[in-house]
Amino acid sequence: MLETGRFLNGSKGWSVVTSPSGGPYPNHRLQQFTQREASEMPSTEPRPTIHIPGTTSHTIAPREGHGSDEGTLRYLRAGTGAPVVLLHTVRTQAEHFRSLIPLIADQYTVYALDLPGMGYSEIVPGASYDEPAMRAGVKRLLTELDLHDVTLVGESMGAVLALTTAADLPERVRRVVAVNAYDFRGGIARSSLLARVVVSGVLTPGVGTVVAGVEPKPVVRRILQGGLVDKSALREDYLDELLQVGRRPGYPSVARAVYQSMPSLIAARSRYPEVKAPVHLVYGEKDWSRPSDRQADKELLPAADFTQVPGAGHFIALERPDLLADLLNAVA
């Protein structure tokens, strides 16, 4: 049986997993804490404001000897069963799947990752945030936790990472569900004039990081709602959570680096034919991708299942989590 040790700092404290003898548990590099315990942790970092029932929050430490670009990764875990890994998109985080996780936790052990530098994963100054670097973070989750028979579910940028990770780790990946893959030119800039103006500002040399750090709530709301048909699917507390994360020290530099790296997501399409696992491509009818973009991916993945969701936009995990849950639970 595991016991919990507590290190106190005044009235505050944090928990680590210890062995029955009181020493560090062999897997001590994975620190586990509940949402309640996280709220007690003395830290200058902001703390999550959203708790998804049934989830616990965990971290994976950087590996020794793998360079200075690796940071601590944070992920949520819930449920029991075969592993499913959820991968979010640009400027979001693990809580993006708050409505999906409870719908599949009876069938799967769910892992929702904060991609490197995003959510509450560590921000490493000067680190790369291109597709290979993001993919390396996903692979760390699978290998450090020694996950096999994995279903990878990614939305937008996460869909690209799910496919390229499956290409790299065929022995660990059982299937891929790629939702609205963000692998075409224009991306979020197709959603609205406002999004085009903001993204152009973020990419402007000299001032881009400053622009990325200025996030008026009404502007962020409108940009994200540009990925939704049902605008009410963007809940106010989730918007507040995203804005809080955006105020983390160094986050504007991460956001700018991610937008600068969008061409690497397009280049990653060359890896799609290497995927050996079954693939299900899911697109919202009103996604930013064009029919020609979707057809191009179908040609790269000719054996893939294909579903187009009527009346849905880019963020299907927000608008139609029930549909994704039905797809996953049907093959659990």
C-alpha positions as CSV (number, residue, x, y, z in Angstrom):
1,M,0.0,0.0,0.0
2,L,1.2,3.5,-0.8
3,E,1.4,6.1,1.9
4,T,1.4,9.9,1.5
5,G,4.2,11.9,3.0
6,R,3.7,15.6,3.6
7,F,6.3,18.4,3.6
8,L,5.0,21.5,5.4
9,N,5.8,25.1,4.9
10,G,3.8,26.9,7.6
11,S,0.2,26.1,7.0
12,K,0.8,25.1,3.4
13,G,1.9,21.7,2.2
14,W,2.3,19.3,-0.7
15,S,2.2,15.6,-1.0
16,V,4.5,13.1,-2.6
17,V,4.1,9.3,-3.0
18,T,6.3,7.4,-0.5
19,S,6.9,3.7,0.1
20,P,5.6,2.0,3.2
21,S,9.1,2.4,4.7
22,G,8.8,6.2,4.4
23,G,11.4,6.6,1.7
24,P,10.7,7.8,-1.9
25,Y,8.6,5.4,-3.9
26,P,10.7,4.0,-6.9
27,N,8.6,6.0,-9.4
28,H,9.2,9.2,-7.5
29,R,9.8,11.2,-10.6
30,L,6.1,11.1,-11.2
31,Q,4.6,13.4,-8.5
32,Q,0.9,13.0,-8.0
33,F,-1.4,15.4,-6.4
34,T,-5.1,15.9,-6.1
35,Q,-6.8,19.2,-7.0
36,R,-7.3,19.9,-3.4
37,E,-3.6,19.3,-2.6
38,A,-2.6,21.4,-5.6
39,S,-4.4,24.3,-4.1
40,E,-2.2,24.0,-1.0
41,M,1.1,24.0,-2.9
42,P,3.2,27.1,-2.1
43,S,4.0,28.4,-5.6
44,T,4.2,31.6,-7.6
45,E,2.6,29.7,-10.5
46,P,-1.2,30.1,-11.0
47,R,-3.3,27.0,-10.1
48,P,-6.0,25.4,-12.1
49,T,-9.4,26.9,-11.5
50,I,-11.4,24.0,-13.1
51,H,-11.6,20.5,-11.6
52,I,-12.9,17.7,-13.7
53,P,-14.6,15.1,-11.4
54,G,-12.7,11.9,-11.1
55,T,-9.4,13.3,-12.4
56,T,-6.1,13.5,-10.6
57,S,-3.2,15.7,-11.7
58,H,0.3,14.4,-12.3
59,T,3.7,15.6,-13.6
60,I,6.5,13.9,-15.5
61,A,10.0,15.3,-14.7
62,P,12.5,16.1,-17.5
63,R,14.8,13.2,-18.3
64,E,18.4,13.3,-17.4
65,G,20.8,13.7,-20.3
66,H,18.1,14.9,-22.8
67,G,19.2,18.5,-23.1
68,S,17.9,21.7,-21.5
69,D,14.8,22.1,-23.7
70,E,12.8,19.5,-21.8
71,G,10.5,20.7,-19.1
72,T,8.1,19.1,-16.6
73,L,4.9,17.9,-18.3
74,R,1.6,18.0,-16.5
75,Y,-1.3,15.7,-17.3
76,L,-4.7,14.6,-15.9
77,R,-5.7,11.0,-15.3
78,A,-9.1,9.4,-14.8
79,G,-10.9,6.1,-15.2
80,T,-9.9,2.5,-15.8
81,G,-9.4,0.4,-18.9
82,A,-7.2,0.6,-22.0
83,P,-5.3,3.9,-22.2
84,V,-6.6,6.8,-24.3
85,V,-4.5,9.9,-24.6
86,L,-6.2,13.3,-25.3
87,L,-4.2,16.0,-27.1
88,H,-5.4,19.6,-27.2
89,T,-4.6,22.4,-29.6
90,V,-3.0,25.8,-29.8
91,R,-3.7,28.1,-26.8
92,T,-5.7,25.5,-24.9
93,Q,-4.9,22.8,-22.4
94,A,-6.0,19.5,-20.9
95,E,-9.2,21.0,-19.5
96,H,-10.3,21.4,-23.1
97,F,-11.6,17.9,-22.7
98,R,-13.5,18.5,-19.5
99,S,-16.8,17.4,-21.0
100,L,-15.4,14.3,-22.9
101,I,-13.4,12.8,-20.0
102,P,-16.4,11.8,-17.8
103,L,-18.1,10.3,-20.8
104,I,-15.3,7.8,-21.5
105,A,-13.7,7.2,-18.1
106,D,-15.8,4.1,-17.5
107,Q,-14.3,2.5,-20.6
108,Y,-10.7,3.9,-20.6
109,T,-7.9,5.1,-18.5
110,V,-7.8,8.7,-19.7
111,Y,-4.6,10.8,-19.9
112,A,-5.1,14.4,-20.9
113,L,-1.8,16.1,-21.5
114,D,-0.8,19.7,-21.3
115,L,1.5,20.0,-24.3
116,P,5.0,21.4,-23.7
117,G,4.9,25.0,-22.4
118,M,1.1,25.0,-22.4
119,G,-1.5,24.7,-19.7
120,Y,0.6,24.0,-16.6
121,S,3.5,22.2,-18.3
122,E,6.8,23.9,-17.7
123,I,7.8,26.9,-19.8
124,V,11.4,26.4,-20.8
125,P,13.0,29.7,-22.1
126,G,14.4,29.3,-25.6
127,A,12.8,25.8,-26.1
128,S,11.4,24.9,-29.5
129,Y,7.7,24.6,-30.0
130,D,7.6,23.2,-33.5
131,E,5.8,19.9,-34.4
132,P,8.8,17.6,-33.7
133,A,9.3,19.2,-30.2
134,M,5.6,18.9,-29.4
135,R,5.6,15.3,-30.6
136,A,8.5,14.6,-28.4
137,G,6.4,15.6,-25.4
138,V,3.6,13.3,-26.4
139,K,6.1,10.4,-26.8
140,R,7.5,11.1,-23.4
141,L,4.1,10.6,-21.9
142,L,3.7,7.2,-23.6
143,T,7.2,6.0,-22.9
144,E,7.7,7.3,-19.4
145,L,4.3,5.8,-18.3
146,D,5.1,2.7,-20.5
147,L,1.7,2.9,-22.1
148,H,0.7,0.2,-24.7
149,D,-2.5,-0.4,-26.8
150,V,-3.0,3.4,-26.7
151,T,-5.8,5.2,-28.5
152,L,-4.6,8.7,-29.4
153,V,-7.3,11.3,-29.7
154,G,-6.2,14.8,-30.9
155,E,-8.0,17.9,-31.9
156,S,-6.6,20.4,-34.4
157,M,-2.8,20.6,-33.7
158,G,-3.3,17.6,-31.4
159,A,-4.7,15.6,-34.3
160,V,-1.5,16.2,-36.2
161,L,0.6,15.1,-33.2
162,A,-1.6,12.0,-32.7
163,L,-0.8,10.9,-36.3
164,T,2.9,11.6,-36.2
165,T,3.3,10.0,-32.8
166,A,1.5,6.9,-34.1
167,A,4.0,6.9,-37.0
168,D,6.9,7.0,-34.5
169,L,5.6,4.5,-32.0
170,P,3.6,1.9,-33.9
171,E,4.3,-0.7,-31.2
172,R,2.4,1.4,-28.6
173,V,-0.5,2.9,-30.6
174,R,-3.7,0.9,-31.2
175,R,-5.7,3.5,-33.1
176,V,-5.9,7.2,-33.8
177,V,-8.9,9.6,-33.8
178,A,-7.8,12.8,-35.6
179,V,-10.3,15.6,-35.1
180,N,-10.1,18.6,-37.5
181,A,-6.4,18.2,-38.2
182,Y,-4.7,21.6,-38.3
183,D,-2.4,20.9,-41.2
184,F,-3.4,23.5,-43.8
185,R,-2.3,27.0,-44.6
186,G,-4.1,29.8,-42.9
187,G,-5.4,27.8,-39.9
188,I,-7.1,30.0,-37.3
189,A,-6.7,33.0,-39.5
190,R,-9.5,31.6,-41.7
191,S,-11.9,31.9,-38.8
192,S,-12.4,35.7,-38.9
193,L,-10.9,39.1,-39.7
194,L,-10.1,39.6,-36.0
195,A,-8.2,36.4,-35.8
196,R,-6.2,37.3,-38.9
197,V,-5.3,40.7,-37.4
198,V,-4.2,39.2,-34.1
199,V,-2.2,36.4,-35.5
200,S,-0.5,38.8,-37.9
201,G,0.4,41.0,-34.9
202,V,1.8,38.0,-32.9
203,L,4.0,37.1,-35.9
204,T,5.3,40.6,-36.4
205,P,9.1,40.8,-35.7
206,G,10.0,42.9,-32.7
207,V,6.5,43.3,-31.2
208,G,5.1,39.8,-31.6
209,T,5.7,38.8,-28.0
210,V,4.2,42.0,-26.7
211,V,1.1,41.5,-28.9
212,A,0.8,37.8,-27.7
213,G,0.8,39.0,-24.1
214,V,-2.1,41.4,-24.6
215,E,-5.3,39.3,-24.4
216,P,-8.5,41.3,-23.8
217,K,-11.1,38.9,-22.8
218,P,-13.7,40.0,-25.4
219,V,-11.0,39.5,-28.2
220,V,-10.0,36.0,-27.0
221,R,-13.7,35.0,-26.7
222,R,-14.5,36.1,-30.2
223,I,-11.4,34.3,-31.7
224,L,-12.3,31.1,-29.9
225,Q,-15.9,31.3,-30.8
226,G,-14.8,31.6,-34.4
227,G,-14.2,27.8,-34.1
228,L,-17.7,27.1,-32.9
229,V,-21.1,27.0,-34.5
230,D,-22.7,26.8,-31.0
231,K,-21.1,29.9,-29.4
232,S,-22.4,28.9,-26.0
233,A,-20.1,25.8,-26.0
234,L,-17.2,28.1,-24.9
235,R,-18.0,28.3,-21.2
236,E,-17.0,31.4,-19.3
237,D,-15.0,29.6,-16.6
238,Y,-12.9,27.8,-19.3
239,L,-12.2,31.2,-21.0
240,D,-11.1,32.6,-17.6
241,E,-8.9,29.6,-17.1
242,L,-7.2,30.1,-20.5
243,L,-6.7,33.8,-19.7
244,Q,-5.1,32.9,-16.4
245,V,-2.7,30.5,-18.1
246,G,-1.9,33.2,-20.6
247,R,-0.6,35.3,-17.8
248,R,2.1,32.8,-16.7
249,P,5.6,34.3,-17.0
250,G,7.0,33.4,-20.4
251,Y,3.7,32.3,-21.9
252,P,3.5,35.0,-24.6
253,S,6.8,33.8,-26.0
254,V,5.5,30.3,-26.1
255,A,2.3,31.4,-27.9
256,R,4.3,33.3,-30.5
257,A,6.7,30.4,-31.0
258,V,3.8,28.0,-31.6
259,Y,2.2,30.3,-34.2
260,Q,5.6,30.7,-35.9
261,S,5.9,26.9,-36.0
262,M,2.6,26.3,-37.9
263,P,4.5,25.5,-41.1
264,S,5.9,22.4,-39.3
265,L,2.4,21.1,-38.8
266,I,1.8,21.3,-42.6
267,A,5.2,19.6,-43.2
268,A,4.2,16.8,-40.8
269,R,1.6,15.6,-43.3
270,S,4.5,13.8,-45.0
271,R,4.5,11.4,-42.0
272,Y,0.8,10.3,-42.4
273,P,1.4,7.4,-44.8
274,E,3.7,5.9,-42.2
275,V,0.9,5.4,-39.7
276,K,0.1,1.7,-39.3
277,A,-2.7,1.9,-36.7
278,P,-6.3,2.3,-37.8
279,V,-7.2,6.0,-38.2
280,H,-10.6,7.8,-37.9
281,L,-10.7,11.3,-39.4
282,V,-13.4,13.5,-37.9
283,Y,-14.2,16.9,-39.3
284,G,-16.8,19.5,-38.3
285,E,-19.0,20.5,-41.3
286,K,-18.0,24.1,-40.5
287,D,-14.3,23.5,-39.7
288,W,-11.8,26.0,-41.0
289,S,-10.4,23.3,-43.3
290,R,-11.8,23.3,-46.8
291,P,-13.1,20.2,-48.6
292,S,-9.9,20.1,-50.6
293,D,-7.9,20.0,-47.4
294,R,-9.9,17.1,-46.1
295,Q,-9.7,15.2,-49.4
296,A,-5.9,15.7,-49.3
297,D,-5.7,14.0,-45.9
298,K,-8.0,11.2,-47.1
299,E,-5.7,10.5,-50.0
300,L,-2.7,10.3,-47.6
301,L,-4.7,7.9,-45.3
302,P,-6.9,6.0,-47.8
303,A,-7.8,3.3,-45.3
304,A,-9.0,5.8,-42.7
305,D,-12.6,6.0,-41.6
306,F,-14.2,9.4,-42.2
307,T,-16.9,11.2,-40.3
308,Q,-18.2,14.7,-41.0
309,V,-20.2,16.2,-38.1
310,P,-23.2,18.3,-39.3
311,G,-23.5,21.7,-37.7
312,A,-20.1,21.5,-35.9
313,G,-17.1,23.7,-36.1
314,H,-13.4,23.4,-35.3
315,F,-13.7,22.6,-31.5
316,I,-15.7,19.4,-31.6
317,A,-14.5,18.5,-28.1
318,L,-16.4,21.5,-26.9
319,E,-19.5,21.3,-29.1
320,R,-20.0,17.6,-29.5
321,P,-18.1,15.6,-26.8
322,D,-21.0,13.1,-26.9
323,L,-20.1,12.2,-30.5
324,L,-16.5,11.7,-29.7
325,A,-17.5,9.6,-26.7
326,D,-19.7,7.4,-28.8
327,L,-16.9,6.8,-31.4
328,L,-14.5,5.8,-28.6
329,N,-16.8,3.8,-26.5
330,A,-18.0,1.8,-29.5
331,V,-14.5,0.3,-29.9
332,A,-13.4,0.2,-26.3
